[in-house]
Amino acid sequence: MRRARQRGLTLVELIVAVTILTLLTSMAVPLARYKVQRDKERDLVNALRAIHNAIDKFKDDMDAGKIGPAKLDSDNYPESLKQLVDGIKATGAVDKKVRYLRRIPKDPMTNSFDWGLRSTKDDLDAKSWGGQNVFEVYTKSTEKARDGTPYSEW
């Protein structure tokens, strides 16, 4: 005898439900990956902007004579990123140091504090640092952005 009311799912209903869940999951995973990549790119832009602004402010203050003295071959740029964090003595002040960064930002692409550096004497696309000064900073990541440009050229 059959029951008047059967409970549970039939095989067809189960297959349809699993298919719908699979379809929804396959659409959500690429969106999550896209968001993670977009967040890393935003963090990279912010970190590079902070470092470049600190380098520019250092150069402006050095040219104006507000800080010093400068190393002979430095062209009034910082000797290292560490100098932006540690600070440099203000001109005319006994104990005052001027600092340009609280800390060196973390590179979100490589997940390290190791940035690629270029000096004023290096070629524009050089991958090694001459060591005279810090003129430009870039990520050491070999990955490419969504538009096809390498992150190291940002």
Order of alpha helices (4+ residues) and beta strands (2+ residues): alpha-alpha-beta-beta-beta-beta
